[in-house]
Amino acid sequence: MVQSLGNTISWLLGLEAQTLSFCQMGLRAALIYAAALVMVRVVGDRRFIGKYAAMDVLLGVILGSTLSRAINGGAPYFKTLGAALALVGMHWLFCAIAFYYERFDTWIKGNSRILIRDGQINKGMMKKSHISQSDLESSLRLNAKVTEPNQVEIARLESNGEISVMPKPTPPRVLEVNVKAGVQTVRIELN
């Protein structure tokens, strides 16, 4: 039974074939896409993928690599096109499933992680997310124009790899102005 399963997989993927069929190339492309998505999600380093979801980055890289083979003649044109269509179809399917099922969306895109709450840094989450103190401080300066963690209400590592920062609200500055008879202009300037 195990040998028959192995033979079936070998036939489906064309592991020992001299030439691959349209369906075999499409199935290979879909399996490579799924395997690469799992690998990137397991690694979990969100800075690797920048501001895009892992599945978007993978589609771009694999699609570019696949289509380049059709362009330079390294692979049969129509079979390569079939593999590329399988990739785009799988990406579309994953996006549709993620739209309707939150658990699947979380699995392929991840959740945000709280790095600072009420001015307190979560060192454990920073370590788990591979975020250094200098990375966090840089994001505070760039995204919220604050310099100290105690000025932050909440900072999150978002699923796209960016750090979003919400500064603590500043208390209103109250100025009392006594207006006397004969005064025509009162100028108040707040910074």
BALOBA-1460 file (C-alpha; in Angstrom, 3 decimals):
// residues 191
<rec num="1" residu="m" x="0.000" y="0.000" z="0.000"/>
<rec num="2" residu="v" x="2.823" y="2.417" z="0.898"/>
<rec num="3" residu="q" x="4.612" y="1.532" z="-2.336"/>
<rec num="4" residu="s" x="1.432" y="2.089" z="-4.339"/>
<rec num="5" residu="l" x="0.990" y="5.516" z="-2.682"/>
<rec num="6" residu="g" x="4.604" y="6.335" z="-3.528"/>
<rec num="7" residu="n" x="4.073" y="5.290" z="-7.141"/>
<rec num="8" residu="t" x="0.928" y="7.426" z="-7.352"/>
<rec num="9" residu="i" x="2.737" y="10.489" z="-5.975"/>
<rec num="10" residu="s" x="5.655" y="9.870" z="-8.348"/>
<rec num="11" residu="w" x="3.261" y="9.638" z="-11.296"/>
<rec num="12" residu="l" x="1.255" y="12.737" z="-10.243"/>
<rec num="13" residu="l" x="4.377" y="14.861" z="-9.858"/>
<rec num="14" residu="g" x="6.283" y="13.289" z="-12.742"/>
<rec num="15" residu="l" x="9.259" y="12.580" z="-10.484"/>
<rec num="16" residu="e" x="10.787" y="10.077" z="-12.900"/>
<rec num="17" residu="a" x="9.326" y="11.377" z="-16.148"/>
<rec num="18" residu="q" x="11.544" y="12.657" z="-18.928"/>
<rec num="19" residu="t" x="8.982" y="15.340" z="-19.759"/>
<rec num="20" residu="l" x="6.263" y="16.764" z="-17.549"/>
<rec num="21" residu="s" x="2.628" y="17.101" z="-18.523"/>
<rec num="22" residu="f" x="0.634" y="20.309" z="-18.154"/>
<rec num="23" residu="c" x="-1.141" y="18.899" z="-15.064"/>
<rec num="24" residu="q" x="2.093" y="17.659" z="-13.470"/>
<rec num="25" residu="m" x="3.696" y="21.105" z="-13.789"/>
<rec num="26" residu="g" x="0.570" y="22.758" z="-12.371"/>
<rec num="27" residu="l" x="0.473" y="20.351" z="-9.418"/>
<rec num="28" residu="r" x="4.191" y="20.862" z="-8.782"/>
<rec num="29" residu="a" x="3.728" y="24.638" z="-8.795"/>
<rec num="30" residu="a" x="0.809" y="24.442" z="-6.357"/>
<rec num="31" residu="l" x="2.709" y="22.136" z="-3.980"/>
<rec num="32" residu="i" x="5.842" y="24.309" z="-4.083"/>
<rec num="33" residu="y" x="3.696" y="27.360" z="-3.324"/>
<rec num="34" residu="a" x="2.059" y="25.649" z="-0.333"/>
<rec num="35" residu="a" x="5.401" y="24.335" z="0.963"/>
<rec num="36" residu="a" x="7.065" y="27.743" z="0.627"/>
<rec num="37" residu="l" x="4.155" y="29.427" z="2.427"/>
<rec num="38" residu="v" x="4.515" y="26.990" z="5.333"/>
<rec num="39" residu="m" x="8.288" y="27.568" z="5.434"/>
<rec num="40" residu="v" x="7.977" y="31.356" z="5.548"/>
<rec num="41" residu="r" x="5.241" y="31.191" z="8.217"/>
<rec num="42" residu="v" x="7.296" y="28.763" z="10.349"/>
<rec num="43" residu="v" x="10.349" y="31.020" z="10.171"/>
<rec num="44" residu="g" x="8.089" y="33.836" z="11.314"/>
<rec num="45" residu="d" x="10.490" y="36.674" z="10.632"/>
<rec num="46" residu="r" x="8.061" y="39.333" z="9.473"/>
<rec num="47" residu="r" x="10.819" y="41.716" z="8.467"/>
<rec num="48" residu="f" x="11.758" y="39.257" z="5.712"/>
<rec num="49" residu="i" x="8.521" y="40.006" z="3.906"/>
<rec num="50" residu="g" x="8.286" y="43.733" z="4.565"/>
<rec num="51" residu="k" x="4.884" y="45.290" z="4.221"/>
<rec num="52" residu="y" x="3.272" y="42.430" z="2.301"/>
<rec num="53" residu="a" x="1.760" y="39.150" z="3.478"/>
<rec num="54" residu="a" x="3.940" y="36.060" z="3.107"/>
<rec num="55" residu="m" x="1.636" y="34.643" z="0.463"/>
<rec num="56" residu="d" x="1.974" y="37.787" z="-1.673"/>
<rec num="57" residu="v" x="5.768" y="37.730" z="-1.506"/>
<rec num="58" residu="l" x="5.870" y="34.043" z="-2.354"/>
<rec num="59" residu="l" x="3.568" y="34.492" z="-5.311"/>
<rec num="60" residu="g" x="5.798" y="37.242" z="-6.667"/>
<rec num="61" residu="v" x="9.032" y="35.294" z="-6.239"/>
<rec num="62" residu="i" x="7.773" y="31.922" z="-7.471"/>
<rec num="63" residu="l" x="5.731" y="33.417" z="-10.293"/>
<rec num="64" residu="g" x="8.697" y="35.464" z="-11.478"/>
<rec num="65" residu="s" x="10.992" y="32.460" z="-11.348"/>
<rec num="66" residu="t" x="8.474" y="30.217" z="-13.093"/>
<rec num="67" residu="l" x="7.642" y="32.654" z="-15.864"/>
<rec num="68" residu="s" x="11.289" y="33.472" z="-16.478"/>
<rec num="69" residu="r" x="11.841" y="29.844" z="-17.488"/>
<rec num="70" residu="a" x="9.139" y="30.177" z="-20.139"/>
<rec num="71" residu="i" x="10.675" y="33.416" z="-21.346"/>
<rec num="72" residu="n" x="14.242" y="32.128" z="-21.638"/>
<rec num="73" residu="g" x="13.241" y="28.728" z="-23.012"/>
<rec num="74" residu="g" x="14.385" y="26.790" z="-19.948"/>
<rec num="75" residu="a" x="11.002" y="25.067" z="-19.760"/>
<rec num="76" residu="p" x="8.179" y="24.334" z="-22.194"/>
<rec num="77" residu="y" x="6.123" y="27.460" z="-22.750"/>
<rec num="78" residu="f" x="2.560" y="26.176" z="-22.302"/>
<rec num="79" residu="k" x="3.416" y="23.880" z="-19.396"/>
<rec num="80" residu="t" x="5.157" y="26.720" z="-17.601"/>
<rec num="81" residu="l" x="2.192" y="28.960" z="-18.262"/>
<rec num="82" residu="g" x="-0.016" y="26.249" z="-16.753"/>
<rec num="83" residu="a" x="2.145" y="26.166" z="-13.639"/>
<rec num="84" residu="a" x="1.927" y="29.958" z="-13.362"/>
<rec num="85" residu="l" x="-1.857" y="29.852" z="-13.733"/>
<rec num="86" residu="a" x="-2.010" y="27.200" z="-10.995"/>
<rec num="87" residu="l" x="-0.018" y="29.517" z="-8.709"/>
<rec num="88" residu="v" x="-2.270" y="32.498" z="-9.363"/>
<rec num="89" residu="g" x="-5.356" y="30.319" z="-8.915"/>
<rec num="90" residu="m" x="-4.056" y="28.960" z="-5.629"/>
<rec num="91" residu="h" x="-3.268" y="32.482" z="-4.432"/>
<rec num="92" residu="w" x="-6.765" y="33.637" z="-5.362"/>
<rec num="93" residu="l" x="-8.285" y="30.605" z="-3.598"/>
<rec num="94" residu="f" x="-6.251" y="31.249" z="-0.435"/>
<rec num="95" residu="c" x="-7.328" y="34.908" z="-0.435"/>
<rec num="96" residu="a" x="-10.983" y="33.916" z="-0.834"/>
<rec num="97" residu="i" x="-10.776" y="31.347" z="1.972"/>
<rec num="98" residu="a" x="-8.982" y="33.875" z="4.212"/>
<rec num="99" residu="f" x="-11.754" y="36.409" z="3.587"/>
<rec num="100" residu="y" x="-14.434" y="34.021" z="4.831"/>
<rec num="101" residu="y" x="-12.533" y="32.097" z="7.532"/>
<rec num="102" residu="e" x="-10.692" y="34.134" z="10.140"/>
<rec num="103" residu="r" x="-8.686" y="31.161" z="11.424"/>
<rec num="104" residu="f" x="-7.270" y="30.506" z="7.958"/>
<rec num="105" residu="d" x="-6.534" y="34.213" z="7.528"/>
<rec num="106" residu="t" x="-4.652" y="34.207" z="10.832"/>
<rec num="107" residu="w" x="-2.749" y="31.070" z="9.869"/>
<rec num="108" residu="i" x="-1.482" y="32.403" z="6.551"/>
<rec num="109" residu="k" x="-1.022" y="36.056" z="7.535"/>
<rec num="110" residu="g" x="-0.407" y="35.879" z="11.286"/>
<rec num="111" residu="n" x="-1.595" y="38.087" z="14.146"/>
<rec num="112" residu="s" x="-0.303" y="41.354" z="15.453"/>
<rec num="113" residu="r" x="1.913" y="41.137" z="18.542"/>
<rec num="114" residu="i" x="1.861" y="43.693" z="21.340"/>
<rec num="115" residu="l" x="5.362" y="45.045" z="22.014"/>
<rec num="116" residu="i" x="4.435" y="47.927" z="24.366"/>
<rec num="117" residu="r" x="1.299" y="48.382" z="26.464"/>
<rec num="118" residu="d" x="0.815" y="51.398" z="28.735"/>
<rec num="119" residu="g" x="4.486" y="52.298" z="28.443"/>
<rec num="120" residu="q" x="5.711" y="48.822" z="29.479"/>
<rec num="121" residu="i" x="7.889" y="46.923" z="26.999"/>
<rec num="122" residu="n" x="7.092" y="43.231" z="26.492"/>
<rec num="123" residu="k" x="10.642" y="41.845" z="26.186"/>
<rec num="124" residu="g" x="9.389" y="38.282" z="25.676"/>
<rec num="125" residu="m" x="7.320" y="39.262" z="22.653"/>
<rec num="126" residu="m" x="10.216" y="41.327" z="21.276"/>
<rec num="127" residu="k" x="12.497" y="38.300" z="21.537"/>
<rec num="128" residu="k" x="9.887" y="36.018" z="19.952"/>
<rec num="129" residu="s" x="9.419" y="38.534" z="17.118"/>
<rec num="130" residu="h" x="13.158" y="39.138" z="16.567"/>
<rec num="131" residu="i" x="12.765" y="42.867" z="17.295"/>
<rec num="132" residu="s" x="15.739" y="44.571" z="18.956"/>
<rec num="133" residu="q" x="15.536" y="47.522" z="21.316"/>
<rec num="134" residu="s" x="16.999" y="49.792" z="18.635"/>
<rec num="135" residu="d" x="14.397" y="48.559" z="16.075"/>
<rec num="136" residu="l" x="11.632" y="49.421" z="18.524"/>
<rec num="137" residu="e" x="13.080" y="52.823" z="19.406"/>
<rec num="138" residu="s" x="13.459" y="53.652" z="15.717"/>
<rec num="139" residu="s" x="9.801" y="52.803" z="15.091"/>
<rec num="140" residu="l" x="8.719" y="54.960" z="18.042"/>
<rec num="141" residu="r" x="10.577" y="57.936" z="16.593"/>
<rec num="142" residu="l" x="9.465" y="57.392" z="12.998"/>
<rec num="143" residu="n" x="5.842" y="56.345" z="13.541"/>
<rec num="144" residu="a" x="4.743" y="58.299" z="16.612"/>
<rec num="145" residu="k" x="7.360" y="61.039" z="17.052"/>
<rec num="146" residu="v" x="8.066" y="59.878" z="20.619"/>
<rec num="147" residu="t" x="11.398" y="58.949" z="22.153"/>
<rec num="148" residu="e" x="10.474" y="56.969" z="25.255"/>
<rec num="149" residu="p" x="8.365" y="53.805" z="25.664"/>
<rec num="150" residu="n" x="6.550" y="55.391" z="28.629"/>
<rec num="151" residu="q" x="5.017" y="57.851" z="26.122"/>
<rec num="152" residu="v" x="3.333" y="54.973" z="24.263"/>
<rec num="153" residu="e" x="-0.113" y="53.589" z="24.945"/>
<rec num="154" residu="i" x="0.327" y="50.596" z="22.639"/>
<rec num="155" residu="a" x="2.832" y="49.470" z="20.009"/>
<rec num="156" residu="r" x="2.203" y="46.404" z="17.867"/>
<rec num="157" residu="l" x="4.194" y="44.376" z="15.399"/>
<rec num="158" residu="e" x="1.564" y="44.068" z="12.680"/>
<rec num="159" residu="s" x="1.114" y="40.991" z="10.514"/>
<rec num="160" residu="n" x="2.755" y="42.836" z="7.607"/>
<rec num="161" residu="g" x="5.979" y="43.356" z="9.601"/>
<rec num="162" residu="e" x="5.543" y="47.041" z="10.397"/>
<rec num="163" residu="i" x="5.398" y="48.407" z="13.930"/>
<rec num="164" residu="s" x="2.362" y="50.583" z="14.582"/>
<rec num="165" residu="v" x="2.518" y="52.980" z="17.525"/>
<rec num="166" residu="m" x="-0.244" y="54.818" z="19.373"/>
<rec num="167" residu="p" x="1.164" y="57.458" z="21.727"/>
<rec num="168" residu="k" x="-0.496" y="58.158" z="25.051"/>
<rec num="169" residu="p" x="-2.895" y="61.056" z="24.805"/>
<rec num="170" residu="t" x="-1.365" y="64.285" z="26.011"/>
<rec num="171" residu="p" x="-3.343" y="66.143" z="28.645"/>
<rec num="172" residu="p" x="-4.881" y="69.357" z="27.363"/>
<rec num="173" residu="r" x="-2.926" y="72.500" z="28.140"/>
<rec num="174" residu="v" x="-5.145" y="74.962" z="29.888"/>
<rec num="175" residu="l" x="-4.333" y="78.627" z="29.780"/>
<rec num="176" residu="e" x="-6.213" y="81.089" z="31.869"/>
<rec num="177" residu="v" x="-6.432" y="84.535" z="30.371"/>
<rec num="178" residu="n" x="-7.697" y="87.499" z="32.277"/>
<rec num="179" residu="v" x="-9.099" y="90.076" z="29.918"/>
<rec num="180" residu="k" x="-9.141" y="93.593" z="31.240"/>
<rec num="181" residu="a" x="-11.043" y="96.551" z="30.033"/>
<rec num="182" residu="g" x="-9.357" y="98.167" z="27.065"/>
<rec num="183" residu="v" x="-7.561" y="95.011" z="25.841"/>
<rec num="184" residu="q" x="-8.497" y="94.271" z="22.257"/>
<rec num="185" residu="t" x="-6.267" y="91.319" z="21.319"/>
<rec num="186" residu="v" x="-5.452" y="88.136" z="23.198"/>
<rec num="187" residu="r" x="-2.948" y="85.915" z="21.440"/>
<rec num="188" residu="i" x="-2.623" y="82.288" z="22.581"/>
<rec num="189" residu="e" x="-0.006" y="80.086" z="20.965"/>
<rec num="190" residu="l" x="0.212" y="76.381" z="21.916"/>
<rec num="191" residu="n" x="2.922" y="74.029" z="20.717"/>
